Amino acid sequence: MSLKEAIRAMQTEQSINTMLCKVISVDGLLCDCEPINGDADILEVRLNASGLNGFVITPKINSLVMVTKFERFEAFISSFSDVESIEFNGGENDGLVLVNELVDKLNALENKVNSIINTFNTHVHTGVTTGGGSSAVTPTLVTGTLTPTQKSDIENPNITQ
């Protein structure tokens, strides 16, 4: 074997190969994929580079993905066409906030509290004539109001959904 042939053989053994595939099943942190070029199925493809919890993107069944082989029988998904779910660090903190819906709910609460404060501060008990009562506005007013929440107050624009 010539030097040129030996170098070419070493490159083939160590090359990284990426191919377009269809996802045929997903199980935990692995999936099985069918190359669209008709090659044999690629089994137990990692959903992330490490094969461990951390940043895990789960593709939808029948979606297209790019599968990158980095050893003869080791591969991971390097690109996704359609995603079922995304999980950060085990998913222990539940789902991401829907910012617009949260702002609407917070604003409704803030408006209601402001309305209650206004009602309390302007309420008068009429017709009080005996005892220590008063027909005037309460002497101990609630001061301040809630400022409506703005989307920019709670949004991290670096992560979108």
N, CA, C and O atoms as a DFTB+ gen file, in Angstrom:
644 C
 N C O
     1  1       0.853      -1.167       0.000
     2  2       0.000       0.000       0.000
     3  2       0.902       1.234       0.000
     4  3       1.863       1.316       0.765
     5  1       0.582       2.169      -0.852
     6  2       1.390       3.387      -0.940
     7  2       1.059       4.320       0.228
     8  3       0.056       4.127       0.915
     9  1       1.894       5.319       0.447
    10  2       1.678       6.310       1.505
    11  2       0.365       7.052       1.274
    12  3      -0.388       7.310       2.213
    13  1       0.103       7.389       0.021
    14  2      -1.121       8.097      -0.328
    15  2      -2.349       7.253       0.028
    16  3      -3.314       7.779       0.584
    17  1      -2.327       5.970      -0.279
    18  2      -3.435       5.070       0.033
    19  2      -3.613       4.905       1.534
    20  3      -4.741       4.841       2.022
    21  1      -2.505       4.836       2.272
    22  2      -2.557       4.702       3.730
    23  2      -3.187       5.935       4.364
    24  3      -4.000       5.817       5.280
    25  1      -2.817       7.104       3.883
    26  2      -3.393       8.350       4.415
    27  2      -4.877       8.404       4.102
    28  3      -5.672       8.775       4.965
    29  1      -5.263       8.047       2.904
    30  2      -6.670       8.046       2.523
    31  2      -7.465       7.051       3.379
    32  3      -8.594       7.350       3.768
    33  1      -6.913       5.905       3.672
    34  2      -7.577       4.900       4.503
    35  2      -7.773       5.428       5.923
    36  3      -8.828       5.206       6.518
    37  1      -6.779       6.119       6.475
    38  2      -6.901       6.685       7.817
    39  2      -7.972       7.771       7.839
    40  3      -8.730       7.862       8.804
    41  1      -8.049       8.579       6.816
    42  2      -9.058       9.631       6.754
    43  2     -10.463       9.029       6.729
    44  3     -11.370       9.552       7.377
    45  1     -10.646       7.970       6.008
    46  2     -11.951       7.323       5.910
    47  2     -12.389       6.784       7.261
    48  3     -13.560       6.898       7.622
    49  1     -11.467       6.200       8.008
    50  2     -11.807       5.638       9.314
    51  2     -12.175       6.717      10.325
    52  3     -13.004       6.469      11.201
    53  1     -11.594       7.886      10.231
    54  2     -11.799       8.940      11.216
    55  2     -12.737      10.032      10.730
    56  3     -12.970      11.000      11.455
    57  1     -13.275       9.910       9.541
    58  2     -14.078      11.002       8.991
    59  2     -15.398      11.151       9.743
    60  3     -15.947      10.198      10.296
    61  1     -15.868      12.369       9.736
    62  2     -17.183      12.661      10.295
    63  2     -18.148      12.707       9.123
    64  3     -17.892      13.361       8.113
    65  1     -19.251      12.008       9.272
    66  2     -20.201      11.850       8.192
    67  2     -21.558      12.373       8.656
    68  3     -22.058      11.955       9.701
    69  1     -22.151      13.276       7.896
    70  2     -23.472      13.811       8.231
    71  2     -24.424      13.498       7.088
    72  3     -24.091      13.671       5.916
    73  1     -25.624      13.032       7.453
    74  2     -26.605      12.704       6.417
    75  2     -28.010      13.073       6.862
    76  3     -28.323      13.098       8.052
    77  1     -28.848      13.357       5.871
    78  2     -30.240      13.697       6.113
    79  2     -31.024      12.408       6.357
    80  3     -30.929      11.455       5.584
    81  1     -31.806      12.396       7.451
    82  2     -32.561      11.195       7.828
    83  2     -33.965      11.564       8.281
    84  3     -34.255      12.718       8.598
    85  1     -34.833      10.550       8.303
    86  2     -36.182      10.684       8.854
    87  2     -36.197       9.964      10.200
    88  3     -35.694       8.847      10.314
    89  1     -36.776      10.605      11.223
    90  2     -36.873      10.008      12.555
    91  2     -37.968       8.947      12.519
    92  3     -39.108       9.230      12.151
    93  1     -37.601       7.698      12.914
    94  2     -38.605       6.625      12.907
    95  2     -39.062       6.238      14.312
    96  3     -40.143       5.670      14.467
    97  1     -38.258       6.535      15.342
    98  2     -38.691       6.295      16.716
    99  2     -37.808       7.093      17.666
   100  3     -36.667       7.431      17.351
   101  1     -38.371       7.386      18.846
   102  2     -37.633       8.091      19.895
   103  2     -37.862       7.340      21.189
   104  3     -38.992       6.976      21.514
   105  1     -36.775       7.106      21.937
   106  2     -36.867       6.412      23.220
   107  2     -35.859       7.043      24.171
   108  3     -34.657       6.799      24.068
   109  1     -36.357       7.858      25.100
   110  2     -35.471       8.509      26.062
   111  2     -34.543       9.494      25.373
   112  3     -34.996      10.429      24.712
   113  1     -33.237       9.280      25.529
   114  2     -32.238      10.181      24.946
   115  2     -31.697       9.666      23.614
   116  3     -30.693      10.170      23.110
   117  1     -32.369       8.657      23.044
   118  2     -31.924       8.060      21.783
   119  2     -33.081       7.998      20.785
   120  3     -34.253       8.023      21.161
   121  1     -32.720       7.918      19.516
   122  2     -33.735       7.713      18.492
   123  2     -33.153       6.864      17.370
   124  3     -31.936       6.729      17.241
   125  1     -34.035       6.297      16.566
   126  2     -33.635       5.545      15.382
   127  2     -34.027       6.375      14.164
   128  3     -35.098       6.980      14.121
   129  1     -33.126       6.388      13.167
   130  2     -33.321       7.234      11.995
   131  2     -33.116       6.442      10.713
   132  3     -32.305       5.518      10.652
   133  1     -33.876       6.832       9.686
   134  2     -33.794       6.207       8.372
   135  2     -33.200       7.217       7.388
   136  3     -33.835       8.228       7.089
   137  1     -31.990       6.958       6.881
   138  2     -31.405       7.884       5.904
   139  2     -32.292       7.990       4.663
   140  3     -32.811       6.981       4.185
   141  1     -32.464       9.190       4.148
   142  2     -33.342       9.347       2.986
   143  2     -32.682       8.852       1.705
   144  3     -33.349       8.714       0.680
   145  1     -31.358       8.580       1.751
   146  2     -30.676       8.075       0.558
   147  2     -30.819       6.557       0.415
   148  3     -30.270       5.971      -0.518
   149  1     -31.557       5.912       1.339
   150  2     -31.796       4.478       1.233
   151  2     -30.792       3.622       1.992
   152  3     -30.945       2.400       2.013
   153  1     -29.769       4.207       2.617
   154  2     -28.825       3.430       3.423
   155  2     -29.559       2.764       4.582
   156  3     -30.720       3.070       4.854
   157  1     -28.875       1.859       5.253
   158  2     -29.450       1.154       6.408
   159  2     -29.778       2.143       7.523
   160  3     -29.124       3.175       7.678
   161  1     -30.809       1.798       8.295
   162  2     -31.206       2.648       9.417
   163  2     -30.029       2.857      10.367
   164  3     -29.167       1.991      10.517
   165  1     -30.016       4.013      10.994
   166  2     -29.005       4.324      12.007
   167  2     -29.715       4.235      13.350
   168  3     -30.635       5.005      13.625
   169  1     -29.291       3.305      14.174
   170  2     -29.969       3.016      15.435
   171  2     -29.273       3.697      16.605
   172  3     -28.069       3.950      16.572
   173  1     -30.049       3.986      17.626
   174  2     -29.558       4.575      18.876
   175  2     -28.743       5.842      18.651
   176  3     -27.626       5.983      19.147
   177  1     -29.330       6.756      17.891
   178  2     -28.720       8.059      17.639
   179  2     -28.988       8.932      18.867
   180  3     -30.119       9.003      19.348
   181  1     -27.955       9.587      19.366
   182  2     -28.097      10.457      20.539
   183  2     -28.889      11.714      20.172
   184  3     -28.744      12.260      19.078
   185  1     -29.724      12.157      21.105
   186  2     -30.469      13.390      20.887
   187  2     -29.610      14.623      21.153
   188  3     -29.966      15.730      20.750
   189  1     -28.492      14.433      21.825
   190  2     -27.513      15.506      21.998
   191  2     -26.119      14.888      21.917
   192  3     -25.993      13.664      21.863
   193  1     -25.108      15.685      21.909
   194  2     -23.754      15.173      21.686
   195  2     -23.283      14.241      22.788
   196  3     -22.550      13.291      22.513
   197  1     -23.687      14.490      24.037
   198  2     -23.178      13.689      25.145
   199  2     -23.999      12.434      25.413
   200  3     -23.483      11.469      25.978
   201  1     -25.266      12.433      25.017
   202  2     -26.132      11.300      25.334
   203  2     -26.626      11.340      26.768
   204  3     -27.181      10.358      27.260
   205  1     -26.428      12.474      27.451
   206  2     -26.850      12.651      28.841
   207  2     -27.838      13.805      28.928
   208  3     -27.979      14.589      27.991
   209  1     -28.536      13.901      30.089
   210  2     -29.396      15.065      30.306
   211  2     -28.549      16.317      30.270
   212  3     -27.346      16.259      30.524
   213  1     -29.143      17.420      29.967
   214  2     -28.470      18.707      29.836
   215  2     -29.333      19.532      28.912
   216  3     -30.365      20.054      29.332
   217  1     -28.938      19.658      27.684
   218  2     -29.737      20.332      26.662
   219  2     -30.190      19.258      25.683
   220  3     -29.395      18.767      24.883
   221  1     -31.460      18.897      25.746
   222  2     -31.988      17.794      24.936
   223  2     -33.123      18.303      24.061
   224  3     -34.124      18.825      24.555
   225  1     -32.950      18.143      22.759
   226  2     -33.995      18.478      21.795
   227  2     -34.561      17.153      21.284
   228  3     -33.825      16.316      20.762
   229  1     -35.861      16.971      21.437
   230  2     -36.513      15.747      20.982
   231  2     -37.248      16.033      19.677
   232  3     -38.149      16.871      19.642
   233  1     -36.866      15.337      18.600
   234  2     -37.523      15.579      17.304
   235  2     -38.878      14.875      17.227
   236  3     -39.130      13.903      17.939
   237  1     -39.735      15.380      16.358
   238  2     -41.016      14.714      16.102
   239  2     -40.773      13.497      15.221
   240  3     -39.888      13.499      14.365
   241  1     -41.567      12.462      15.441
   242  2     -41.526      11.264      14.596
   243  2     -41.840      11.693      13.166
   244  3     -42.706      12.540      12.946
   245  1     -41.148      11.121      12.207
   246  2     -41.271      11.386      10.767
   247  2     -40.695      12.736      10.337
   248  3     -40.790      13.095       9.163
   249  1     -40.099      13.490      11.269
   250  2     -39.463      14.742      10.873
   251  2     -38.071      14.452      10.310
   252  3     -37.530      13.361      10.488
   253  1     -37.511      15.438       9.637
   254  2     -36.168      15.288       9.071
   255  2     -35.134      15.856      10.035
   256  3     -35.345      16.891      10.666
   257  1     -34.005      15.147      10.130
   258  2     -32.899      15.566      10.983
   259  2     -31.587      15.321      10.245
   260  3     -31.513      14.511       9.322
   261  1     -30.566      16.037      10.675
   262  2     -29.209      15.756      10.197
   263  2     -28.548      14.905      11.262
   264  3     -28.435      15.319      12.415
   265  1     -28.112      13.712      10.874
   266  2     -27.427      12.799      11.789
   267  2     -25.941      12.862      11.482
   268  3     -25.519      12.671      10.342
   269  1     -25.156      13.131      12.515
   270  2     -23.710      13.209      12.365
   271  2     -23.082      12.007      13.041
   272  3     -23.233      11.800      14.245
   273  1     -22.373      11.216      12.244
   274  2     -21.622      10.078      12.788
   275  2     -20.226      10.565      13.143
   276  3     -19.555      11.203      12.332
   277  1     -19.789      10.256      14.380
   278  2     -18.456      10.674      14.776
   279  2     -17.550       9.494      15.088
   280  3     -16.347       9.672      15.281
   281  1     -18.095       8.329      15.137
   282  2     -17.347       7.080      15.195
   283  2     -18.150       6.079      14.390
   284  3     -19.260       6.376      13.947
   285  1     -17.601       4.912      14.203
   286  2     -18.262       3.953      13.324
   287  2     -19.710       3.678      13.734
   288  3     -20.596       3.619      12.882
   289  1     -19.950       3.508      15.042
   290  2     -21.298       3.189      15.505
   291  2     -21.843       4.238      16.482
   292  3     -22.731       3.926      17.276
   293  1     -21.341       5.451      16.441
   294  2     -21.803       6.522      17.320
   295  2     -22.263       7.698      16.466
   296  3     -21.583       8.104      15.524
   297  1     -23.444       8.241      16.817
   298  2     -23.987       9.366      16.051
   299  2     -24.869      10.213      16.953
   300  3     -25.374       9.746      17.974
   301  1     -25.046      11.477      16.551
   302  2     -25.964      12.362      17.259
   303  2     -26.690      13.228      16.236
   304  3     -26.237      13.384      15.102
   305  1     -27.819      13.787      16.652
   306  2     -28.578      14.670      15.769
   307  2     -27.968      16.060      15.867
   308  3     -27.845      16.620      16.956
   309  1     -27.592      16.605      14.731
   310  2     -26.951      17.919      14.721
   311  2     -27.861      19.033      14.212
   312  3     -27.520      20.208      14.340
   313  1     -29.014      18.685      13.636
   314  2     -29.956      19.702      13.162
   315  2     -31.351      19.077      13.078
   316  3     -31.486      17.882      12.816
   317  1     -32.378      19.888      13.300
   318  2     -33.757      19.406      13.401
   319  2     -34.667      20.195      12.466
   320  3     -34.479      21.396      12.276
   321  1     -35.660      19.512      11.879
   322  2     -36.654      20.219      11.071
   323  2     -37.912      20.502      11.883
   324  3     -38.559      21.527      11.673
   325  1     -38.267      19.621      12.798
   326  2     -39.483      19.779      13.590
   327  2     -39.238      19.201      14.974
   328  3     -38.745      18.081      15.104
   329  1     -39.578      19.953      15.997
   330  2     -39.219      19.599      17.368
   331  2     -40.457      19.274      18.187
   332  3     -41.449      20.002      18.148
   333  1     -40.392      18.181      18.926
   334  2     -41.451      17.796      19.863
   335  2     -41.299      18.551      21.175
   336  3     -42.274      19.086      21.703
   337  1     -40.068      18.598      21.708
   338  2     -39.824      19.294      22.974
   339  2     -38.354      19.663      23.097
   340  3     -37.490      19.110      22.416
   341  1     -38.097      20.623      23.997
   342  2     -36.733      21.032      24.332
   343  2     -36.646      21.025      25.843
   344  3     -37.520      21.557      26.527
   345  1     -35.588      20.420      26.365
   346  2     -35.437      20.308      27.813
   347  2     -34.067      20.803      28.234
   348  3     -33.050      20.428      27.649
   349  1     -34.050      21.661      29.268
   350  2     -32.814      22.166      29.838
   351  2     -32.568      21.486      31.181
   352  3     -33.444      21.492      32.046
   353  1     -31.403      20.910      31.360
   354  2     -30.957      20.387      32.654
   355  2     -31.988      19.529      33.384
   356  3     -32.208      19.714      34.581
   357  1     -32.604      18.618      32.696
   358  2     -33.529      17.683      33.320
   359  2     -34.962      18.169      33.418
   360  3     -35.828      17.402      33.838
   361  1     -35.251      19.402      33.050
   362  2     -36.618      19.919      33.045
   363  2     -37.233      20.122      34.418
   364  3     -38.457      20.152      34.543
   365  1     -36.413      20.262      35.451
   366  2     -36.919      20.367      36.825
   367  2     -37.664      21.672      37.118
   368  3     -38.386      21.751      38.111
   369  1     -37.504      22.692      36.278
   370  2     -38.152      23.979      36.535
   371  2     -39.406      24.194      35.694
   372  3     -39.864      25.325      35.533
   373  1     -39.956      23.115      35.163
   374  2     -41.189      23.161      34.379
   375  2     -41.001      23.949      33.084
   376  3     -39.871      24.139      32.633
   377  1     -42.099      24.410      32.484
   378  2     -42.054      25.034      31.171
   379  2     -41.658      26.498      31.210
   380  3     -41.660      27.131      32.265
   381  1     -41.318      27.027      30.037
   382  2     -41.011      28.445      29.908
   383  2     -42.292      29.261      30.013
   384  3     -43.373      28.786      29.667
   385  1     -42.161      30.474      30.486
   386  2     -43.293      31.381      30.628
   387  2     -43.732      31.870      29.251
   388  3     -42.901      32.157      28.389
   389  1     -45.040      31.962      29.058
   390  2     -45.603      32.610      27.872
   391  2     -45.722      34.088      28.245
   392  3     -46.663      34.489      28.929
   393  1     -44.767      34.885      27.793
   394  2     -44.591      36.255      28.279
   395  2     -45.831      37.114      28.079
   396  3     -46.252      37.783      29.023
   397  1     -46.429      37.127      26.903
   398  2     -47.588      37.993      26.657
   399  2     -48.756      37.639      27.573
   400  3     -49.424      38.533      28.093
   401  1     -49.011      36.343      27.777
   402  2     -50.097      35.912      28.658
   403  2     -49.801      36.283      30.105
   404  3     -50.709      36.679      30.835
   405  1     -48.535      36.162      30.535
   406  2     -48.160      36.533      31.897
   407  2     -48.327      38.033      32.108
   408  3     -48.845      38.452      33.143
   409  1     -47.904      38.842      31.156
   410  2     -48.067      40.303      31.265
   411  2     -49.552      40.656      31.378
   412  3     -49.918      41.504      32.191
   413  1     -50.404      40.026      30.583
   414  2     -51.850      40.291      30.653
   415  2     -52.405      39.954      32.035
   416  3     -53.182      40.729      32.594
   417  1     -52.012      38.798      32.596
   418  2     -52.493      38.392      33.920
   419  2     -51.979      39.333      35.007
   420  3     -52.738      39.730      35.890
   421  1     -50.703      39.691      34.950
   422  2     -50.147      40.611      35.944
   423  2     -50.834      41.971      35.868
   424  3     -51.161      42.563      36.897
   425  1     -51.052      42.468      34.649
   426  2     -51.724      43.764      34.498
   427  2     -53.147      43.714      35.056
   428  3     -53.591      44.678      35.678
   429  1     -53.865      42.617      34.848
   430  2     -55.219      42.485      35.393
   431  2     -55.179      42.524      36.922
   432  3     -56.012      43.185      37.542
   433  1     -54.223      41.827      37.534
   434  2     -54.084      41.853      38.996
   435  2     -53.710      43.250      39.490
   436  3     -54.261      43.734      40.479
   437  1     -52.771      43.892      38.796
   438  2     -52.337      45.238      39.195
   439  2     -53.498      46.225      39.109
   440  3     -53.676      47.056      40.000
   441  1     -54.282      46.134      38.045
   442  2     -55.441      47.017      37.891
   443  2     -56.479      46.763      38.977
   444  3     -57.076      47.705      39.498
   445  1     -56.700      45.493      39.323
   446  2     -57.676      45.155      40.363
   447  2     -57.218      45.686      41.721
   448  3     -58.021      46.256      42.459
   449  1     -55.937      45.509      42.062
   450  2     -55.413      46.012      43.336
   451  2     -55.518      47.532      43.370
   452  3     -55.917      48.095      44.389
   453  1     -55.170      48.203      42.281
   454  2     -55.289      49.668      42.228
   455  2     -56.739      50.113      42.423
   456  3     -56.997      51.115      43.089
   457  1     -57.680      49.375      41.848
   458  2     -59.094      49.687      42.006
   459  2     -59.532      49.508      43.462
   460  3     -60.275      50.333      43.993
   461  1     -59.075      48.437      44.104
   462  2     -59.416      48.196      45.519
   463  2     -58.834      49.302      46.395
   464  3     -59.506      49.796      47.300
   465  1     -57.581      49.693      46.128
   466  2     -56.955      50.782      46.889
   467  2     -57.769      52.061      46.732
   468  3     -58.041      52.746      47.718
   469  1     -58.157      52.389      45.505
   470  2     -58.939      53.595      45.255
   471  2     -60.283      53.534      45.971
   472  3     -60.703      54.520      46.575
   473  1     -60.960      52.398      45.912
   474  2     -62.258      52.238      46.577
   475  2     -62.105      52.395      48.079
   476  3     -62.914      53.076      48.709
   477  1     -61.097      51.788      48.660
   478  2     -60.858      51.882      50.102
   479  2     -60.582      53.326      50.507
   480  3     -61.128      53.821      51.493
   481  1     -59.729      53.992      49.735
   482  2     -59.328      55.353      50.100
   483  2     -60.449      56.382      49.928
   484  3     -60.402      57.437      50.562
   485  1     -61.442      56.111      49.101
   486  2     -62.517      57.093      48.860
   487  2     -63.850      56.686      49.487
   488  3     -64.826      57.428      49.378
   489  1     -63.913      55.534      50.136
   490  2     -65.168      55.053      50.711
   491  2     -65.553      55.878      51.940
   492  3     -64.711      56.190      52.782
   493  1     -66.821      56.220      52.027
   494  2     -67.358      56.964      53.163
   495  2     -68.543      56.191      53.726
   496  3     -69.430      55.775      52.981
   497  1     -68.556      55.997      55.073
   498  2     -69.720      55.416      55.744
   499  2     -70.665      56.568      56.061
   500  3     -70.374      57.373      56.946
   501  1     -71.746      56.660      55.384
   502  2     -72.683      57.767      55.605
   503  2     -73.609      57.446      56.751
   504  3     -73.916      56.286      57.028
   505  1     -74.053      58.509      57.418
   506  2     -75.075      58.376      58.459
   507  2     -74.555      57.893      59.794
   508  3     -75.375      57.540      60.642
   509  1     -73.273      57.848      60.047
   510  2     -72.763      57.437      61.352
   511  2     -72.933      58.616      62.301
   512  3     -72.361      59.682      62.072
   513  1     -73.736      58.430      63.394
   514  2     -74.004      59.546      64.306
   515  2     -73.644      59.247      65.745
   516  3     -73.588      60.173      66.554
   517  1     -73.398      58.000      66.103
   518  2     -73.113      57.705      67.501
   519  2     -71.752      57.050      67.643
   520  3     -71.196      56.553      66.664
   521  1     -71.226      57.045      68.823
   522  2     -69.955      56.381      69.125
   523  2     -68.788      57.113      68.481
   524  3     -68.864      58.304      68.178
   525  1     -67.687      56.352      68.277
   526  2     -66.472      56.951      67.743
   527  2     -66.407      56.916      66.233
   528  3     -65.350      57.173      65.657
   529  1     -67.493      56.609      65.589
   530  2     -67.494      56.506      64.135
   531  2     -67.406      57.853      63.445
   532  3     -67.567      58.899      64.074
   533  1     -67.152      57.816      62.165
   534  2     -67.015      59.038      61.380
   535  2     -67.703      58.850      60.042
   536  3     -67.705      57.758      59.474
   537  1     -68.285      59.931      59.551
   538  2     -68.911      59.893      58.233
   539  2     -67.953      60.385      57.155
   540  3     -68.387      60.740      56.059
   541  1     -66.669      60.411      57.447
   542  2     -65.671      60.919      56.503
   543  2     -64.904      59.751      55.881
   544  3     -65.123      58.586      56.214
   545  1     -64.012      60.098      54.979
   546  2     -63.127      59.113      54.362
   547  2     -62.230      58.537      55.442
   548  3     -61.901      59.229      56.406
   549  1     -61.832      57.290      55.296
   550  2     -60.980      56.638      56.292
   551  2     -59.741      57.489      56.567
   552  3     -59.126      58.010      55.636
   553  1     -59.369      57.634      57.852
   554  2     -58.211      58.472      58.171
   555  2     -56.879      57.829      57.800
   556  3     -55.873      58.530      57.686
   557  1     -56.848      56.514      57.611
   558  2     -55.604      55.827      57.273
   559  2     -55.679      55.369      55.826
   560  3     -56.177      54.282      55.534
   561  1     -55.185      56.200      54.927
   562  2     -55.245      55.886      53.506
   563  2     -54.130      54.906      53.132
   564  3     -53.061      54.897      53.743
   565  1     -54.399      54.097      52.133
   566  2     -53.370      53.237      51.546
   567  2     -52.667      54.081      50.496
   568  3     -53.310      54.616      49.592
   569  1     -51.347      54.203      50.613
   570  2     -50.616      55.049      49.662
   571  2     -49.968      54.202      48.579
   572  3     -49.654      53.030      48.788
   573  1     -49.776      54.810      47.427
   574  2     -49.102      54.144      46.310
   575  2     -50.045      53.286      45.500
   576  3     -51.121      52.905      45.960
   577  1     -49.628      52.994      44.300
   578  2     -50.365      52.099      43.405
   579  2     -49.351      51.179      42.737
   580  3     -48.146      51.428      42.776
   581  1     -49.846      50.140      42.140
   582  2     -48.980      49.221      41.405
   583  2     -48.791      49.735      39.983
   584  3     -49.747      50.151      39.329
   585  1     -47.557      49.703      39.518
   586  2     -47.256      50.110      38.148
   587  2     -47.450      48.903      37.238
   588  3     -46.937      47.825      37.537
   589  1     -48.179      49.056      36.134
   590  2     -48.379      47.914      35.235
   591  2     -47.049      47.319      34.749
   592  3     -46.112      48.044      34.415
   593  1     -46.996      46.020      34.721
   594  2     -45.817      45.302      34.255
   595  2     -45.664      45.486      32.755
   596  3     -46.643      45.436      32.010
   597  1     -44.447      45.695      32.325
   598  2     -44.131      45.773      30.904
   599  2     -43.462      44.469      30.487
   600  3     -42.769      43.838      31.285
   601  1     -43.667      44.077      29.268
   602  2     -43.060      42.856      28.740
   603  2     -41.547      42.851      28.965
   604  3     -40.971      41.823      29.320
   605  1     -40.913      43.998      28.760
   606  2     -39.458      44.088      28.910
   607  2     -39.003      43.870      30.351
   608  3     -37.831      43.577      30.583
   609  1     -39.918      44.007      31.334
   610  2     -39.570      43.788      32.737
   611  2     -39.270      42.317      33.031
   612  3     -38.492      42.007      33.933
   613  1     -39.882      41.425      32.278
   614  2     -39.784      39.995      32.623
   615  2     -39.256      39.118      31.496
   616  3     -39.045      37.922      31.695
   617  1     -39.040      39.687      30.326
   618  2     -38.661      38.880      29.166
   619  2     -37.144      38.767      29.022
   620  3     -36.420      39.746      29.200
   621  1     -36.677      37.567      28.700
   622  2     -35.291      37.352      28.294
   623  2     -35.325      37.178      26.777
   624  3     -35.721      36.118      26.293
   625  1     -34.919      38.194      26.018
   626  2     -35.044      38.117      24.561
   627  2     -34.044      37.149      23.922
   628  3     -34.124      36.894      22.721
   629  1     -33.112      36.611      24.699
   630  2     -32.129      35.672      24.140
   631  2     -32.672      34.257      24.005
   632  3     -32.068      33.422      23.331
   633  1     -33.814      33.978      24.644
   634  2     -34.472      32.670      24.511
   635  2     -35.887      32.936      24.058
   636  3     -36.664      33.558      24.783
   637  1     -36.235      32.476      22.873
   638  2     -37.589      32.705      22.359
   639  2     -38.251      31.370      22.074
   640  3     -37.587      30.343      21.930
   641  1     -39.559      31.405      21.997
   642  2     -40.302      30.183      21.690
   643  2     -41.396      30.484      20.706
   644  3     -42.141      29.584      20.317
